[in-house]
Amino acid sequence: MTKWFFEPGHTAAEFRARHMMVTYVRGQLKNVHGLLEVDPDEPEKARVEATVDATQVYTGTVGHPLVGGGAGPRAQAPRRIHRQDTHQPA
């Protein structure tokens, strides 16, 4: 089993969301912590665990509601943890 750790300073979770069915808003969640475990002989048993700080969403747009202070969805759930122990084909 090989184990890799995500380095928060060099890792980001990126996303893309549809905006008003016209364009996409892209963003990053920085400061990602976690690990990835893979057995080269059994890659289907790979395991990933990641924790992201959802209070630090960066969209590249000044004044975007997801950036800066105030209430909103990010203030209600500032940290997300994702764990996956099973392989799901893309």
TIMIRO-35174 format. One record per atom (N, C-alpha, C, CB): residue number from 1; residue in one letter; chain; atom name; x, y, z. Coordinates in Angstrom, 1 decimal, decimal comma, padded with zeros to 4 digits. Each point is the difference from the previous one (the first is absolute). Glycine has a CB too. Layout:
REM residues N
+-------+-------+--------+------+--------+--------+--------+
| kolpa | marti | kolvex | kegu |      u |      v |      w |
+-------+-------+--------+------+--------+--------+--------+
|   NUM |     A |      A |   CA |      X |      Y |      Z |
...
+-------+-------+--------+------+--------+--------+--------+
***
This chain:
REM residues 90
+-------+-------+--------+------+--------+--------+--------+
| kolpa | marti | kolvex | kegu |      u |      v |      w |
+-------+-------+--------+------+--------+--------+--------+
|     1 |     M |      A |    N |  000,8 | -001,2 |  000,0 |
|     1 |     M |      A |   CA | -000,8 |  001,2 |  000,0 |
|     1 |     M |      A |    C |  000,9 |  001,2 |  000,0 |
|     1 |     M |      A |   CB | -001,9 | -001,2 |  001,2 |
|     2 |     T |      A |    N |  001,7 |  002,1 | -002,1 |
|     2 |     T |      A |   CA |  000,7 |  001,3 | -000,1 |
|     2 |     T |      A |    C | -000,9 |  001,1 |  000,5 |
|     2 |     T |      A |   CB |  001,3 | -000,8 | -002,0 |
|     3 |     K |      A |    N | -000,7 |  001,7 |  002,8 |
|     3 |     K |      A |   CA | -000,8 |  001,1 |  000,6 |
|     3 |     K |      A |    C |  000,6 |  001,3 | -000,3 |
|     3 |     K |      A |   CB | -000,7 | -001,5 |  001,9 |
|     4 |     W |      A |    N | -000,1 |  002,4 | -002,4 |
|     4 |     W |      A |   CA |  000,4 |  001,4 | -000,3 |
|     4 |     W |      A |    C | -000,9 |  000,9 |  000,8 |
|     4 |     W |      A |   CB |  000,7 | -000,6 | -002,3 |
|     5 |     F |      A |    N |  000,0 |  001,6 |  002,8 |
|     5 |     F |      A |   CA | -000,7 |  001,1 |  000,8 |
|     5 |     F |      A |    C | -000,1 |  001,2 | -000,8 |
|     5 |     F |      A |   CB |  000,9 | -000,9 |  002,2 |
|     6 |     F |      A |    N | -002,1 |  001,6 | -002,1 |
|     6 |     F |      A |   CA | -000,2 |  001,3 | -000,7 |
|     6 |     F |      A |    C |  000,7 |  001,0 |  000,8 |
|     6 |     F |      A |   CB | -002,2 | -000,7 | -001,0 |
|     7 |     E |      A |    N |  003,0 |  001,5 |  000,3 |
|     7 |     E |      A |   CA |  000,7 |  001,2 |  000,6 |
|     7 |     E |      A |    C | -000,9 |  001,2 | -000,1 |
|     7 |     E |      A |   CB |  002,3 | -001,0 | -000,5 |
|     8 |     P |      A |    N | -002,8 |  001,6 |  001,6 |
|     8 |     P |      A |   CA | -001,0 |  001,1 | -000,1 |
|     8 |     P |      A |    C |  000,5 |  001,1 | -000,9 |
|     8 |     P |      A |   CB | -000,8 | -000,6 |  002,2 |
|     9 |     G |      A |    N |  002,1 |  001,0 | -002,2 |
|     9 |     G |      A |   CA |  000,5 |  001,1 | -000,7 |
|     9 |     G |      A |    C |  000,1 | -000,3 | -001,5 |
|     9 |     G |      A |   CB |  001,2 |  000,7 |  002,0 |
|    10 |     H |      A |    N | -001,3 | -002,0 | -002,4 |
|    10 |     H |      A |   CA |  000,1 | -000,4 | -001,4 |
|    10 |     H |      A |    C | -001,2 | -000,7 | -000,6 |
|    10 |     H |      A |   CB |  002,5 | -000,1 |  000,4 |
|    11 |     T |      A |    N | -003,6 |  000,1 |  000,4 |
|    11 |     T |      A |   CA | -001,2 | -000,7 | -000,4 |
|    11 |     T |      A |    C | -001,2 |  000,9 |  000,0 |
|    11 |     T |      A |   CB |  001,0 | -002,1 |  000,9 |
|    12 |     A |      A |    N | -001,9 |  001,9 | -001,9 |
|    12 |     A |      A |   CA | -001,3 |  000,7 |  000,0 |
|    12 |     A |      A |    C | -001,0 | -000,9 | -000,6 |
|    12 |     A |      A |   CB |  001,1 |  002,2 | -000,2 |
|    13 |     A |      A |    N | -002,3 | -002,1 |  000,7 |
|    13 |     A |      A |   CA | -001,2 | -000,7 | -000,6 |
|    13 |     A |      A |    C | -000,7 |  001,0 | -000,9 |
|    13 |     A |      A |   CB | -000,3 | -001,6 |  002,0 |
|    14 |     E |      A |    N |  000,2 |  001,3 | -003,2 |
|    14 |     E |      A |   CA | -000,6 |  000,9 | -001,0 |
|    14 |     E |      A |    C | -001,4 | -000,4 | -000,4 |
|    14 |     E |      A |   CB |  002,2 |  000,5 | -000,9 |
|    15 |     F |      A |    N | -003,1 |  000,5 |  000,6 |
|    15 |     F |      A |   CA | -001,4 | -000,4 | -000,4 |
|    15 |     F |      A |    C | -000,4 |  001,0 | -001,1 |
|    15 |     F |      A |   CB | -000,5 | -000,9 |  002,3 |
|    16 |     R |      A |    N | -000,6 |  000,5 | -002,9 |
|    16 |     R |      A |   CA | -000,6 |  000,8 | -001,1 |
|    16 |     R |      A |    C | -001,5 | -000,1 |  000,2 |
|    16 |     R |      A |   CB |  001,9 | -000,4 | -001,6 |
|    17 |     A |      A |    N | -002,6 |  001,5 |  001,7 |
|    17 |     A |      A |   CA | -001,5 |  000,0 |  000,2 |
|    17 |     A |      A |    C | -000,6 |  000,8 | -001,1 |
|    17 |     A |      A |   CB |  000,3 | -000,3 |  002,5 |
|    18 |     R |      A |    N | -001,5 | -000,1 | -003,0 |
|    18 |     R |      A |   CA | -000,7 |  000,7 | -001,0 |
|    18 |     R |      A |    C | -000,7 |  001,2 |  000,6 |
|    18 |     R |      A |   CB | -000,4 | -002,1 | -001,3 |
|    19 |     H |      A |    N |  000,6 |  003,3 |  000,6 |
|    19 |     H |      A |   CA | -000,6 |  001,2 |  000,5 |
|    19 |     H |      A |    C | -001,1 |  000,5 | -001,0 |
|    19 |     H |      A |   CB |  002,2 |  000,6 |  001,2 |
|    20 |     M |      A |    N | -003,4 | -000,6 | -000,8 |
|    20 |     M |      A |   CA | -001,2 |  000,5 | -000,8 |
|    20 |     M |      A |    C |  000,0 | -000,7 | -001,3 |
|    20 |     M |      A |   CB |  000,1 |  002,2 |  001,2 |
|    21 |     M |      A |    N |  000,3 | -003,4 | -001,4 |
|    21 |     M |      A |   CA |  000,0 | -000,8 | -001,2 |
|    21 |     M |      A |    C |  000,7 |  000,8 | -001,2 |
|    21 |     M |      A |   CB | -002,1 | -001,1 |  000,8 |
|    22 |     V |      A |    N |  003,0 |  002,0 | -000,4 |
|    22 |     V |      A |   CA |  000,7 |  000,8 | -001,1 |
|    22 |     V |      A |    C |  001,5 | -000,3 |  000,0 |
|    22 |     V |      A |   CB | -001,8 |  001,8 |  000,2 |
|    23 |     T |      A |    N |  002,3 | -001,8 |  001,0 |
|    23 |     T |      A |   CA |  001,5 | -000,2 |  000,1 |
|    23 |     T |      A |    C |  000,3 | -000,9 |  001,2 |
|    23 |     T |      A |   CB |  000,4 |  002,3 | -001,0 |
|    24 |     Y |      A |    N |  000,9 | -002,5 |  001,3 |
|    24 |     Y |      A |   CA |  000,4 | -000,7 |  001,1 |
|    24 |     Y |      A |    C |  000,8 |  000,9 |  001,0 |
|    24 |     Y |      A |   CB |  000,1 | -002,1 | -001,4 |
|    25 |     V |      A |    N | -000,3 |  001,8 |  002,7 |
|    25 |     V |      A |   CA |  000,9 |  000,7 |  001,0 |
|    25 |     V |      A |    C |  001,0 | -001,1 |  000,4 |
|    25 |     V |      A |   CB | -001,9 |  001,7 |  000,8 |
|    26 |     R |      A |    N |  003,1 | -001,4 | -000,8 |
|    26 |     R |      A |   CA |  001,1 | -000,9 |  000,4 |
|    26 |     R |      A |    C |  000,5 |  000,5 |  001,3 |
|    26 |     R |      A |   CB |  000,6 | -000,7 | -002,3 |
|    27 |     G |      A |    N | -000,2 | -000,2 |  003,2 |
|    27 |     G |      A |   CA |  000,6 |  000,4 |  001,2 |
|    27 |     G |      A |    C |  000,9 | -001,1 |  000,6 |
|    27 |     G |      A |   CB | -002,0 |  001,3 |  000,4 |
|    28 |     Q |      A |    N |  002,7 | -000,9 |  000,6 |
|    28 |     Q |      A |   CA |  000,9 | -000,9 |  000,7 |
|    28 |     Q |      A |    C | -000,2 |  000,1 |  001,5 |
|    28 |     Q |      A |   CB |  001,7 |  000,3 | -001,8 |
|    29 |     L |      A |    N | -001,5 | -001,4 |  002,5 |
|    29 |     L |      A |   CA |  000,0 | -000,1 |  001,4 |
|    29 |     L |      A |    C |  001,4 | -000,4 |  000,4 |
|    29 |     L |      A |   CB | -002,5 | -000,7 |  000,2 |
|    30 |     K |      A |    N |  003,2 |  001,7 |  000,4 |
|    30 |     K |      A |   CA |  001,4 | -000,3 |  000,3 |
|    30 |     K |      A |    C |  000,1 | -000,5 |  001,4 |
|    30 |     K |      A |   CB |  000,7 |  001,8 | -001,5 |
|    31 |     N |      A |    N |  000,5 | -002,1 |  001,9 |
|    31 |     N |      A |   CA |  000,3 | -000,5 |  001,3 |
|    31 |     N |      A |    C | -000,6 | -001,4 |  000,2 |
|    31 |     N |      A |   CB |  000,1 |  002,3 |  000,9 |
|    32 |     V |      A |    N |  000,1 | -003,2 | -001,9 |
|    32 |     V |      A |   CA | -000,5 | -001,3 |  000,1 |
|    32 |     V |      A |    C |  001,0 | -000,9 |  000,7 |
|    32 |     V |      A |   CB | -001,2 |  000,3 | -002,2 |
|    33 |     H |      A |    N |  000,6 | -001,1 |  003,2 |
|    33 |     H |      A |   CA |  000,8 | -001,0 |  000,7 |
|    33 |     H |      A |    C | -000,6 | -001,3 | -000,3 |
|    33 |     H |      A |   CB |  000,5 |  001,6 |  001,9 |
|    34 |     G |      A |    N |  000,4 | -002,6 | -001,9 |
|    34 |     G |      A |   CA | -000,5 | -001,4 | -000,3 |
|    34 |     G |      A |    C |  001,0 | -001,0 | -000,4 |
|    34 |     G |      A |   CB | -002,1 |  001,1 | -000,6 |
|    35 |     L |      A |    N |  001,6 | -002,2 |  000,1 |
|    35 |     L |      A |   CA |  001,0 | -001,1 | -000,4 |
|    35 |     L |      A |    C | -000,7 | -000,8 | -001,1 |
|    35 |     L |      A |   CB |  001,1 |  000,0 |  002,3 |
|    36 |     L |      A |    N | -000,2 | -000,7 | -003,0 |
|    36 |     L |      A |   CA | -000,5 | -000,9 | -001,0 |
|    36 |     L |      A |    C |  000,9 | -001,3 |  000,2 |
|    36 |     L |      A |   CB | -000,7 |  001,8 | -001,7 |
|    37 |     E |      A |    N |  000,0 | -002,9 |  001,8 |
|    37 |     E |      A |   CA |  000,6 | -001,3 |  000,1 |
|    37 |     E |      A |    C | -000,3 | -000,9 | -001,2 |
|    37 |     E |      A |   CB | -000,1 |  000,2 |  002,6 |
|    38 |     V |      A |    N |  001,1 | -000,8 | -003,2 |
|    38 |     V |      A |   CA | -000,2 | -000,8 | -001,2 |
|    38 |     V |      A |    C |  000,9 | -001,2 |  000,0 |
|    38 |     V |      A |   CB | -000,7 |  002,0 | -001,3 |
|    39 |     D |      A |    N |  000,2 | -003,1 |  001,1 |
|    39 |     D |      A |   CA |  000,7 | -001,3 | -000,2 |
|    39 |     D |      A |    C |  000,1 | -000,2 | -001,5 |
|    39 |     D |      A |   CB | -000,7 | -001,0 |  002,2 |
|    40 |     P |      A |    N |  001,9 |  001,1 | -002,8 |
|    40 |     P |      A |   CA |  000,1 | -000,1 | -001,5 |
|    40 |     P |      A |    C | -000,5 | -001,4 | -000,5 |
|    40 |     P |      A |   CB |  002,0 |  001,5 |  000,1 |
|    41 |     D |      A |    N | -002,0 | -002,5 |  000,7 |
|    41 |     D |      A |   CA | -000,6 | -001,3 | -000,4 |
|    41 |     D |      A |    C | -001,5 | -000,1 |  000,1 |
|    41 |     D |      A |   CB |  002,2 | -001,0 |  000,7 |
|    42 |     E |      A |    N | -002,8 |  001,9 |  000,1 |
|    42 |     E |      A |   CA | -001,4 |  000,0 |  000,2 |
|    42 |     E |      A |    C | -000,5 |  001,5 |  000,1 |
|    42 |     E |      A |   CB |  000,1 | -002,2 |  001,2 |
|    43 |     P |      A |    N |  000,0 |  002,9 | -002,4 |
|    43 |     P |      A |   CA | -000,4 |  001,4 |  000,0 |
|    43 |     P |      A |    C | -001,5 |  000,3 |  000,3 |
|    43 |     P |      A |   CB |  001,8 |  000,3 | -001,6 |
|    44 |     E |      A |    N | -002,6 | -001,4 |  001,4 |
|    44 |     E |      A |   CA | -001,4 |  000,2 |  000,3 |
|    44 |     E |      A |    C | -000,3 |  000,2 |  001,5 |
|    44 |     E |      A |   CB | -000,5 | -001,4 | -002,0 |
|    45 |     K |      A |    N |  001,5 |  001,1 |  002,9 |
|    45 |     K |      A |   CA | -000,1 |  000,1 |  001,4 |
|    45 |     K |      A |    C |  000,6 |  001,3 |  000,5 |
|    45 |     K |      A |   CB |  000,0 | -002,5 |  000,2 |
|    46 |     A |      A |    N |  000,2 |  003,5 | -001,1 |
|    46 |     A |      A |   CA |  000,6 |  001,2 |  000,4 |
|    46 |     A |      A |    C | -000,9 |  000,8 |  001,0 |
|    46 |     A |      A |   CB |  001,2 |  000,1 | -002,3 |
|    47 |     R |      A |    N | -000,5 |  000,6 |  003,1 |
|    47 |     R |      A |   CA | -000,8 |  000,8 |  001,1 |
|    47 |     R |      A |    C |  000,5 |  001,4 | -000,1 |
|    47 |     R |      A |   CB | -000,2 | -002,1 |  001,5 |
|    48 |     V |      A |    N | -000,8 |  003,1 | -001,4 |
|    48 |     V |      A |   CA |  000,4 |  001,4 |  000,1 |
|    48 |     V |      A |    C | -000,8 |  000,6 |  001,1 |
|    48 |     V |      A |   CB |  000,4 |  000,1 | -002,5 |
|    49 |     E |      A |    N |  000,3 |  000,9 |  003,2 |
|    49 |     E |      A |   CA | -000,6 |  000,7 |  001,0 |
|    49 |     E |      A |    C |  000,5 |  001,5 | -000,1 |
|    49 |     E |      A |   CB | -000,2 | -002,1 |  001,6 |
|    50 |     A |      A |    N | -000,8 |  003,0 | -001,6 |
|    50 |     A |      A |   CA |  000,4 |  001,4 | -000,2 |
|    50 |     A |      A |    C | -000,9 |  000,9 |  000,9 |
|    50 |     A |      A |   CB |  000,8 | -000,5 | -002,4 |
|    51 |     T |      A |    N | -000,2 |  001,5 |  002,9 |
|    51 |     T |      A |   CA | -000,7 |  001,0 |  000,8 |
|    51 |     T |      A |    C |  000,3 |  001,4 | -000,6 |
|    51 |     T |      A |   CB |  000,2 | -001,4 |  002,1 |
|    52 |     V |      A |    N | -001,2 |  002,2 | -002,4 |
|    52 |     V |      A |   CA |  000,1 |  001,3 | -000,6 |
|    52 |     V |      A |    C | -000,6 |  001,0 |  000,9 |
|    52 |     V |      A |   CB |  000,1 | -001,0 | -002,3 |
|    53 |     D |      A |    N |  000,4 |  002,2 |  002,3 |
|    53 |     D |      A |   CA | -000,5 |  001,1 |  000,7 |
|    53 |     D |      A |    C | -000,9 |  000,8 | -000,9 |
|    53 |     D |      A |   CB |  002,0 |  000,1 |  001,5 |
|    54 |     A |      A |    N | -003,3 | -000,2 | -001,4 |
|    54 |     A |      A |   CA | -001,0 |  000,6 | -000,9 |
|    54 |     A |      A |    C | -000,1 |  001,5 |  000,3 |
|    54 |     A |      A |   CB | -001,2 | -002,2 | -000,2 |
|    55 |     T |      A |    N |  001,8 |  002,7 |  001,2 |
|    55 |     T |      A |   CA | -000,1 |  001,5 |  000,2 |
|    55 |     T |      A |    C |  001,0 |  000,7 | -000,9 |
|    55 |     T |      A |   CB | -000,7 | -000,4 |  002,4 |
|    56 |     Q |      A |    N |  001,6 | -000,3 | -003,1 |
|    56 |     Q |      A |   CA |  001,0 |  000,6 | -000,8 |
|    56 |     Q |      A |    C | -000,2 | -000,3 | -001,5 |
|    56 |     Q |      A |   CB |  001,6 | -000,1 |  001,9 |
|    57 |     V |      A |    N | -002,8 |  000,3 | -002,4 |
|    57 |     V |      A |   CA | -000,3 | -000,2 | -001,4 |
|    57 |     V |      A |    C |  000,5 |  001,1 | -000,8 |
|    57 |     V |      A |   CB | -002,1 | -001,3 |  000,6 |
|    58 |     Y |      A |    N |  002,9 |  001,0 | -001,7 |
|    58 |     Y |      A |   CA |  000,6 |  001,0 | -000,8 |
|    58 |     Y |      A |    C | -000,6 | -000,2 | -001,4 |
|    58 |     Y |      A |   CB |  002,1 |  000,1 |  001,3 |
|    59 |     T |      A |    N | -002,8 |  001,0 | -001,9 |
|    59 |     T |      A |   CA | -000,6 | -000,1 | -001,3 |
|    59 |     T |      A |    C |  000,7 |  000,9 | -001,0 |
|    59 |     T |      A |   CB | -002,1 | -000,6 |  001,1 |
|    60 |     G |      A |    N |  003,0 |  001,5 | -000,6 |
|    60 |     G |      A |   CA |  000,7 |  000,9 | -000,8 |
|    60 |     G |      A |    C | -000,8 |  001,3 | -000,3 |
|    60 |     G |      A |   CB |  001,2 | -002,0 | -001,0 |
|    61 |     T |      A |    N | -002,3 |  002,1 |  001,6 |
|    61 |     T |      A |   CA | -000,9 |  001,1 | -000,2 |
|    61 |     T |      A |    C | -000,1 |  000,8 |  001,2 |
|    61 |     T |      A |   CB | -001,3 | -001,2 | -001,7 |
|    62 |     V |      A |    N |  001,8 |  002,5 |  001,7 |
|    62 |     V |      A |   CA | -000,1 |  000,8 |  001,2 |
|    62 |     V |      A |    C | -001,5 |  000,3 |  000,3 |
|    62 |     V |      A |   CB |  002,3 |  001,0 | -000,5 |
|    63 |     G |      A |    N | -002,7 | -001,1 |  001,8 |
|    63 |     G |      A |   CA | -001,3 |  000,3 |  000,4 |
|    63 |     G |      A |    C | -001,0 | -001,2 | -000,2 |
|    63 |     G |      A |   CB |  000,5 |  002,3 | -000,6 |
|    64 |     H |      A |    N |  000,0 | -003,4 |  000,2 |
|    64 |     H |      A |   CA | -000,8 | -001,2 | -000,2 |
|    64 |     H |      A |    C | -000,6 | -000,4 |  001,3 |
|    64 |     H |      A |   CB |  001,3 | -000,8 | -002,0 |
|    65 |     P |      A |    N | -002,6 |  000,4 |  002,1 |
|    65 |     P |      A |   CA | -000,6 | -000,3 |  001,3 |
|    65 |     P |      A |    C |  000,7 | -001,2 |  000,8 |
|    65 |     P |      A |   CB | -002,1 |  000,8 | -000,9 |
|    66 |     L |      A |    N |  002,9 | -001,6 |  000,2 |
|    66 |     L |      A |   CA |  000,7 | -001,1 |  000,7 |
|    66 |     L |      A |    C |  001,3 |  000,4 |  000,6 |
|    66 |     L |      A |   CB | -001,1 | -001,6 | -001,5 |
|    67 |     V |      A |    N |  001,5 |  002,9 |  001,2 |
|    67 |     V |      A |   CA |  001,3 |  000,5 |  000,5 |
|    67 |     V |      A |    C | -000,2 |  001,1 |  000,9 |
|    67 |     V |      A |   CB |  001,1 | -000,7 | -002,1 |
|    68 |     G |      A |    N | -000,4 |  000,7 |  003,3 |
|    68 |     G |      A |   CA | -000,2 |  001,1 |  000,9 |
|    68 |     G |      A |    C | -000,8 | -000,4 |  001,2 |
|    68 |     G |      A |   CB |  000,3 |  001,6 | -001,8 |
|    69 |     G |      A |    N | -000,7 | -000,6 |  002,6 |
|    69 |     G |      A |   CA | -000,7 | -000,3 |  001,2 |
|    69 |     G |      A |    C | -001,5 |  000,0 | -000,2 |
|    69 |     G |      A |   CB |  001,8 |  001,0 |  001,3 |
|    70 |     G |      A |    N | -002,6 | -001,2 | -000,2 |
|    70 |     G |      A |   CA | -001,4 |  000,0 | -000,1 |
|    70 |     G |      A |    C | -000,6 | -001,4 |  000,1 |
|    70 |     G |      A |   CB |  000,2 |  002,0 | -001,4 |
|    71 |     A |      A |    N | -001,5 | -002,0 |  001,4 |
|    71 |     A |      A |   CA | -000,8 | -001,3 |  000,2 |
|    71 |     A |      A |    C | -000,1 | -000,7 | -001,4 |
|    71 |     A |      A |   CB | -001,3 |  000,9 |  002,0 |
|    72 |     G |      A |    N |  000,8 | -002,0 | -002,0 |
|    72 |     G |      A |   CA | -000,2 | -000,7 | -001,3 |
|    72 |     G |      A |    C |  000,3 | -001,5 |  000,2 |
|    72 |     G |      A |   CB |  000,5 |  002,0 | -001,3 |
|    73 |     P |      A |    N | -000,6 | -002,8 |  000,2 |
|    73 |     P |      A |   CA |  000,3 | -001,4 |  000,2 |
|    73 |     P |      A |    C |  001,3 | -000,4 |  000,5 |
|    73 |     P |      A |   CB | -001,5 | -000,3 | -001,9 |
|    74 |     R |      A |    N |  002,5 |  001,1 |  001,5 |
|    74 |     R |      A |   CA |  001,4 | -000,4 |  000,5 |
|    74 |     R |      A |    C |  000,2 |  000,3 |  001,5 |
|    74 |     R |      A |   CB |  000,8 |  000,6 | -002,3 |
|    75 |     A |      A |    N | -001,6 |  000,3 |  002,9 |
|    75 |     A |      A |   CA |  000,1 |  000,3 |  001,4 |
|    75 |     A |      A |    C | -000,7 | -001,1 |  000,8 |
|    75 |     A |      A |   CB |  000,1 |  002,5 | -000,5 |
|    76 |     Q |      A |    N | -001,0 | -003,2 | -000,1 |
|    76 |     Q |      A |   CA | -000,7 | -001,1 |  000,7 |
|    76 |     Q |      A |    C |  000,7 | -001,3 |  000,1 |
|    76 |     Q |      A |   CB | -002,1 |  001,1 | -000,7 |
|    77 |     A |      A |    N |  002,9 | -001,3 | -000,3 |
|    77 |     A |      A |   CA |  000,8 | -001,3 |  000,0 |
|    77 |     A |      A |    C |  001,4 |  000,2 | -000,5 |
|    77 |     A |      A |   CB | -002,1 | -001,3 | -000,4 |
|    78 |     P |      A |    N |  003,0 |  001,9 |  001,3 |
|    78 |     P |      A |   CA |  001,3 |  000,4 | -000,5 |
|    78 |     P |      A |    C |  001,0 | -001,1 | -000,4 |
|    78 |     P |      A |   CB | -000,4 |  001,9 |  001,5 |
|    79 |     R |      A |    N |  000,1 | -003,2 | -001,1 |
|    79 |     R |      A |   CA |  001,0 | -001,0 | -000,2 |
|    79 |     R |      A |    C | -000,7 | -001,2 | -000,6 |
|    79 |     R |      A |   CB |  001,5 |  000,8 |  001,8 |
|    80 |     R |      A |    N | -001,0 | -001,4 | -002,9 |
|    80 |     R |      A |   CA | -000,6 | -001,2 | -000,6 |
|    80 |     R |      A |    C |  001,1 | -001,1 |  000,1 |
|    80 |     R |      A |   CB | -001,5 |  001,4 | -001,5 |
|    81 |     I |      A |    N |  001,0 | -002,6 |  001,8 |
|    81 |     I |      A |   CA |  000,9 | -001,1 |  000,0 |
|    81 |     I |      A |    C | -000,5 | -001,1 | -001,0 |
|    81 |     I |      A |   CB |  000,6 |  000,5 |  002,4 |
|    82 |     H |      A |    N |  000,2 | -001,0 | -003,3 |
|    82 |     H |      A |   CA | -000,4 | -001,0 | -000,9 |
|    82 |     H |      A |    C |  000,8 | -001,2 |  000,2 |
|    82 |     H |      A |   CB | -000,7 |  001,8 | -001,7 |
|    83 |     R |      A |    N |  000,1 | -002,9 |  001,8 |
|    83 |     R |      A |   CA |  000,7 | -001,3 |  000,1 |
|    83 |     R |      A |    C | -000,6 | -001,0 | -001,0 |
|    83 |     R |      A |   CB |  000,5 |  000,4 |  002,5 |
|    84 |     Q |      A |    N |  000,3 | -001,1 | -003,2 |
|    84 |     Q |      A |   CA | -000,5 | -000,9 | -001,0 |
|    84 |     Q |      A |    C |  000,9 | -001,3 |  000,1 |
|    84 |     Q |      A |   CB | -000,8 |  001,9 | -001,5 |
|    85 |     D |      A |    N |  000,2 | -003,0 |  001,7 |
|    85 |     D |      A |   CA |  000,7 | -001,2 |  000,2 |
|    85 |     D |      A |    C | -000,2 | -001,0 | -001,2 |
|    85 |     D |      A |   CB | -000,1 |  000,3 |  002,5 |
|    86 |     T |      A |    N | -000,8 |  000,0 | -003,4 |
|    86 |     T |      A |   CA | -000,4 | -000,9 | -001,1 |
|    86 |     T |      A |    C |  000,3 |  000,7 | -001,3 |
|    86 |     T |      A |   CB | -001,7 | -001,1 |  001,4 |
|    87 |     H |      A |    N |  001,9 |  000,3 | -002,4 |
|    87 |     H |      A |   CA |  000,3 |  000,5 | -001,3 |
|    87 |     H |      A |    C | -001,3 |  000,3 | -000,7 |
|    87 |     H |      A |   CB |  002,2 | -001,3 | -000,1 |
|    88 |     Q |      A |    N | -002,4 |  002,5 | -000,5 |
|    88 |     Q |      A |   CA | -001,2 |  000,3 | -000,8 |
|    88 |     Q |      A |    C |  000,5 |  000,4 | -001,4 |
|    88 |     Q |      A |   CB | -001,3 |  000,7 |  002,1 |
|    89 |     P |      A |    N |  001,0 | -001,4 | -003,1 |
|    89 |     P |      A |   CA |  000,5 |  000,3 | -001,4 |
|    89 |     P |      A |    C | -000,5 |  001,4 | -000,4 |
|    89 |     P |      A |   CB |  000,0 | -002,5 | -000,6 |
|    90 |     A |      A |    N |  000,8 |  003,2 | -000,1 |
|    90 |     A |      A |   CA | -000,4 |  001,3 | -000,5 |
|    90 |     A |      A |    C | -001,0 | -000,1 | -001,1 |
|    90 |     A |      A |   CB |  002,2 |  001,0 |  000,7 |
+-------+-------+--------+------+--------+--------+--------+
***
